[in-house]
């Protein structure tokens, strides 16, 4: 199995939920940044110093400008909402750290902010990514603040607040959770209350397990309940909020992607036929595309009946009318995958394919077999092979470069918008792991001993990089040239 668990500086999306949200409705005016680029907040400890945030004194970070655009004077974790960062502060004005959830995203981004509980108010602070200006603040009562998405993948934040109805002596005690979702501008997008707390929030829906083979999607802004049901004898499907996939036996795909949803056919080890991934319209359930209707790419082993010998199948991405897929290469080549792109309208393969044997990671709790790390513009992808990193082009499947035998094997972590690739190399003789930056197109090493906390995360809309150290929170423009 391939491991893409990204250790790092904290940073998306999960909506794992054990407790809940809701706003007290307290809204405060946004503060303007003072000259110098750093933002002045709307109150609380640390805000007064924000206009004169600390200088970054760490090592130069390839891909980023030498000086930050702005900074905060204390460590903090932020949820990336596109044009804004979302911070949470307690009653004393201290910024929240990461939530420490077991549902944190595999891409290393922040999935939740630790805010204590709803007994004390929490301030949500929406800051402009490029300037640090506080655009809006909200005072809420929250047990948990989690990153999520609204419909069509719009980045959002969910505030969860739990409530308990005590027993009257005969009835059972009941718990409920209120979910309030806010957009990047701080506007409320929707609100819903559900019994208990065993659910996730994704793409504007509350996602709940519906018996063994199904998932129930309840729109937070109202509308008909949508059920996603996997098929097969004793079929079983579940949702993993860490990578947003629906998992059915050896089939994996995004649960929701734009206007579509996926389910798994033959999602059972009791079926003779291999798993198939089926994409349907989110509204109405009409079938749009299926792996059963396309020809597997070259390099995928077929049995005597012309069916895939391996049951393993994965959809990696859906965009621009195309589906990026990964296919298990064969029965005995369990760590070897073939990646290929298909046109949704015609069902035909587009471009070539790539084939790699991935580094096995038996202790990885997230099923990421056959996955890749993609550059923000999707022109490059990096895989963690048995020899280290290999970089290929999703458009045509062609390899850009790969590590050779005898080199120190690097595990890829993430790309910067300008193509810099960050990764890690295992430490030797008990030494700590080393963090590197290389040119994603040439393999040239740009930095070989970066501190772990200096591996940045990136705002997808602006390309700005950000990181948190013991000295503060720093946001950098991309390096020029």
N, C-alpha and C positions, 0 to 999 in steps of 0.2 A: 504494500500500500504506500501511496505517496503522501508525504506529510507537508502540509502548508500551514502549520500552526505558526503564526508570526508572533514572536516574542517582541516586545518593543515598548516603546514609549507610550503607550497608551493612545489611544485615539478615540464602529458603525454598527451597525444595524442589527439588531437582534431584537427581539422583543420578548425576551424570555421572561417569564413573569411569575413572579411569585407574589406580587403584591401590587398595589394599585395607585390610582391617580385622581386628579380632579383639581379644579382651580377655585380659589376663593374669589377670583374676579378682580383682585387688586392689581391695577395697572398703573405704572409710574412713567413719567416722561423720560425720554432718552437723553443722556448727557452727550455733549459734543466733545471731541478730542481737542486737546490744546496743541499749540504749535510744537512740532518735534515728532509728530507721527503717532505717538502713543495715545490711547484713549483715556479720558477721564470718566470714571464710572458714575453710577447714580447713588453711591453711598456704600458704607461698609468698610471694614478694614482692608487695606490694600488699594482701594480705589483712589485715594488721594495721591498715592505714589504712582498710579498708572500712567500719568502724563509724563513722568520721568522714569519709565520702566528701565530695568537694568540692561546694560550692554551685554551682548553675548561674548563670552570669553573662552568658548570651547573651540575645538578644531574646525578648520574650514570644512564645509560639507559640499562635496561635488554635486552640482546641479542647482545649488542655491546661491543667492547673493551673499557677499561677505558680511553685510550688516542686516539685522532684522528690520522689517518695516515698522514693527511695534512689538511691545512686550508687556507682560504683567510681572509684578515683583514677587510672585509666589508660585510654587508649582500648582498646576491645574490640569484637568482633563476637559476636553471639549468635544461636543458632538457636532460633526460637520453637517450643516444644513444648506450647503450650496454657497450662497452669497454671505451667509452669516455663520458664526460659531455660536453654539449654545453652551453657556456655563451655568452652573448651579451654585448658589451660595447659601450657607446656613444663617441662622439669626445673628451670629456674631460677624458675618461678612466673610467667612473663610470659604475658599473655593473647594468644590467637591472633587474627590479623586474618582478613579474608575470604580465601577460597581463590584468588581470581583466576582461576577456571575459565572456559573458554569456554562452559560449560553453566549459567551463573548464571541464576536465574529472571527472567522478564520483569517480574515484579511488584516487583522491587527488593529482595526479601528475601534473606537469606544462604543460599546453596546449599551452601557448603562452608567449612570452617575450615582455615586453613593450619597444619599441625602438624609439618612437617618430614618425618620418616620413622620407620619402626618400630624403628630402632636405639636410640632413646632413649624412655623412657616418657612418655606424655601423660596428664594428669589431666583427666577430664571432670567438670565442676562443674555440678550441677543446682540452680539457684536459684529460689526462689519469685518469681513475677512481681511480686506486690504488695508484698512485704516485703524481698526480697533475701536472705532466709534460705537458707543452703545446705542443701538437703534431703538431698543424697547426693553423694558423690564416688566415682569409679571410676578406677583406674589401668589404662591399656590400652596396647598396642603398636599403633600405627596409622600407616599411610601417608597416610590421608585420613579426615576426619570430614565426613559429608555429611548434609544434611537430607533426609528422605524422609517417606513415609507408610506406615502399616500398613494392614491391611484396614479397609474402610469409612471411609477418609480420616483415621484417627487419626494425629496427628502423631508422628513418631519420628525417631531419628537412627541412621545406619548408620556403623559403624566398619569400614574396609576395610584389610586387611593382605595384602601380596603376599609370595609365596615363589617361589624359583627352584630347580629341580632341574637340576643341571649335567649336561652330556653325559658319558657314560662312554667317549667316544671314537668311538662309532658312532651312538648315539641322539642325537636333537636335544635341545637344552636346552628345558626346559619351565617355564612360569610358571603360577601359580595365584593366586587371590585368595579370601581368606576374608571373608565379610560377616557381621557380627554386628549385629543391630538391637535398639535399646533404646527403651523407652517413656519418657514424660515423667517417670515416677517412678524411672527408672534401672534398672528390671527388664528382664532379657533377654527379648525376644519371639521370637527365632529366630536360627538360624545356619546358614550354608551355605558350601561351598567350590566354586568354579567354575574351570575352566581359563581362563587368560588374564585379560584385564581389559577386554575389549570388550563391555561390557554396562551397563545402568542398573538402578537399584533403585527400584521404585515400587509402592505399595499392597501391600506384603508379597510382591512378586514380583521375581525377577531377569528383566529384559526383554532379550531378545537378538534380533537380526535373524535370520530364518529364511528364507534365500534372498531373492529380490528382493521377493516379494509377501507375505511373512508375518512375524509376530513370535511368538516363543516365550516363554511366561510360565511360569516355574518357581517354585512357592510356596516361600518360605524356610522355612515351618513344615511342609513335607511335603505330599503329595497329588499328584494327577495333573497332568501338564504340560498347559497349555492353549495352543492355537495359535489365533492370530487371523490370518486369511488374507483379503487383498483380492482382488477378482475383476476380470476384464477382460483383453483381449488385451495381453500384455506388461505386466501390471499391476505397480505398484511402490508399496510402503508403507514407512513408517519411523516411528520414535518420536522426538519432540523433547522432551528432558527439561526444556527451558527453559519450556515452557508445558504440558507433559504431554499433548500431543495426538498422535494418530495422523494422519499426513499421507499422503494418497493423491491424487496429481495435484492437482485443485482442490477436493478434499474434506478437511475437517479436523474432528476431534471429540475429546473426551477419550478416551484409550485405555481407561481404567477409571474408572467413576463408580459408587460404591456397589457394588451386586451385579451390575452390568452392564459389558459391554465393547462398544466400537464397532469396526466395520470399514467399508471403503469398497467399494462396488460400482462397476464401470466406472472403476476407478482407473487410467486410462490415457488418453493423448491419442490413442490409436489407436481408441478407441470412439466411435461416433456418438452414443450416448445419454449424457446428462449423469451425473456422479457422483451416487451416492445414499449416504446415511449410514444404517447399519443397527445397531440396538442389540439385543444378545443377552444372555441370562443368562450370567454368568461361569461358573457351574457348569452344564454341560450344553449350552450354546450355543443354547438355544431363542430364536427370534426374538421380540422384544417390541415393537419399533417401528421404522419406517423413514420417511425423507423421501419415498420413492417412494409411500407409502400416504396421504399428506396432500396437500391442495390448497395450492399456493404462495400466499403472502399477496398482497393487492392491491399493485400497484406492481412486481411481477416480470414481466418481459417473457416471453411465450410465443411459440413458433414456430407455423407453420401446422398442425402436428400436435398442438398443445396441450401440448408439452413446454417445459421451461425453456430459454430461449434462451442463458442464461449457464450455464456448467458449475460456477461457484463456489458452494459450499455449506458451511455451518459450523454445528456445534452448540456453543453457548456455555456451557450449563449444564443440568443435570438435577437437579431437586429437587421434593419434594412432589407427585410424580405428574405433573410437567409438564416439557416440553423447550423450552428457549429456543434459537431458531435464527436464523441470519443467511443471507440469500439474495442472490446477485449479482443486481443489478437488470436487467442486459441485456448484450448482446454488446459494445456500444461504451461502455457506462457501467461501465468496469472498476473504478472506485473508489467506485461507488454501491452501497449495500447496504440491504436491507429486513429488519428484525428483527421476529420474531413468536414467540409462545408457543403450544404445542400440548399438549392433554391426552393423556397416554399411553394411557389406557383407551379413549377414544372416537375419537382421531385428529383431533378438531376443534380449530380455532384458538380460543384463549382471549384475549379482549380485542382491542385494535387492534394496529397495527403502527407502527413508526417507519422513516423513510427518510432517509438522510444520504449525502452525498458526502464521503468521508474525505480527509484530507490525504495526498497521495502521499508515500511514504518509500522511494524506490528502493534505498537502501543498507541498509535494515533486513534483517538476516539471519534474523530470526524471522518466520514467516508469521503475522501477526496481523490480516490483512484482515478487516474486519467486526466486530472485537472492541470491547469497551467496558471501561471501568474501573467497577467496581461498589462501592456502599457496602456495609459489612459486613452490614447487614440486608436487602440486595438491593432496597430501595425506590427507589434512585436509580442511574442509570448515566450515565456521561459518555463522549462520543466526541470524537475529535480530527478535526474537519471542516476543509474548506478555508478556513473563516473563523475557526477557532479551536475553542473548546469549545462543545458543546451538551449539555445535561442532559435526560434523559428518564426516564420511569417504566416499568420492565420489566413491571409488573402490567397496564398498559393501553396502553402504547406512546405515551402523551401526552408532548409536550414540556413541560418545566418552564421552560427558558430557553435561549437560544442567543446567541452573540456576533454583533454586527451588523457590517456592512461599515464599515471605517474604524477599528475597535477593534484594539488590539494582540492578535494571535492567541495564545491560551494553549493549551499542550498539557497535558491533565489527567494527573496522576500517580497520586494515590490519595485516597480519602475517609477522614476520621476517623469514628469511630462516631457522633458527634453531627452529622454532615452537612457539616462543613467540608471543602472540596475544595482540595487543593494542586496547583499546576501551575507551569509554567515558560513564560516569554516570551523569545523570541530577543533577544539584545543588539543594540543599534543601533550602527552605525559602529565595529564591532570591539569593542564593550563585551561583558562577560561576560553570560551569560543571567541573567535576573531570576527569582527564585522567589517565588510569590505564594500567599496563602491567601484563598479567597473563600467566602461562604456558598453551600452547594450548592443551596439552594432559591431564593435571591433574587438571586444574582450580586453581592451587595455585597462589595467588596474589604475584607478584614479585615487584611491585611498585604501590602505590595507589594515589599519588598526583604529577604526572609529569606535568610540564608546557606544555601547548599546543604546543609551538614551539620545545619542546624536543621529540615529537613523530616523529620518523625518517621515511623517505622514503628509498627505497632500490633499488640499481642497480641490475637488474635481472640477468645479466651475471656474476657478481662478488660476489653478496651477500653483498657488502659493504653498510652501512647505511649512510645517509647524512641528514643534516638539516641546517637551516639558522636561526640565532638569530640576535639581534641588534649588537652583537659583531663580527660577522663574519659568514663564511660558513665553515662547518666542515664535514669531511668524515672519517668514522670509519670502521675498519675491524670488522668482526663478532667476538663475544666473543668466546674464546677457552674453550672446555670442556663442 
